[in-house]
């Protein structure tokens, strides 16, 4: 796994509401969609939704990615 993909995965786990490309810049990732594709190829379930955000005077559409994981207890069979 690429270091930037690992950083994005950590960020997705820290923010259950999801992350946008602007959030990914915090960990130095400038190509969030590519890293999400890498993570999906590794078997991670990641949902995407289009959201509208304000960027200065303009409204822009971006993808918000959210990691879909079962809680640790459920995955372990507890």
N, C-alpha and C positions, 0 to 999 in steps of 0.2 A: 504494500500500500504506500502510495506517495505521502510524504510528510504533510503536504497541504491537504490531502484527503483525510488524513488522521485528524488534523486540526478542525476541519469542517465537521467531521463526525463528532468530535468532542463538543463543538459549538451546538450541533443539533441536539445532543443529549442534555446540554445545559439549558436549552431554550425549547421547552415542549410546545410553545405556540408557533414555532417555526422561525426560519431566518430568511433574509432577503440578501441580494448581492451587496447591499450597503453594510449589512451585519458581517458578511464574510470578509470584507476589507479589514476588519478588526484583527483577523488572524493572518492577513497578508494574502488572501485568496482573491485573485482578480477574475477567475473563470469558474464561478460557482457551479454553473450548469455542467461543466466538464467534470468537476470533482463529484457532483451528485451522480453523474453517469458512471464514474469509476466505482462509487460506493454501491450503486445498484448492481453492477457487475459482480461485486464481491458478495452479493446476497442480502444487502440491507434493504428493507422496505421503506421507501421514502415517497411521500405524497407531495404533489405540487398543486398550487392554486394560484390563479392570477389575482393580484390585488392592485388597487389604484392608490398611489402615494403622491403627496405634493412634493415637488422639487422646485423650490423657489415659487415663481408665479404659475408654473405649469403643473399639470397632472400627468403622471407617467404610470404605465402599467408594467409591473415586474412580477416575477414568480416568487412565491413564498414556499419554501420547502420545509416539510415537517417529517421527522423520523417516526415511524410506526413500530414500536417495540412493545412486546408484552412485558409487564413488570417481572422483575427477577424471580419473585416467588412463584408466579404462574408458570414461567418457563422451566423452573426447576421441579415443578410438580407438587408444590406445597399447597 
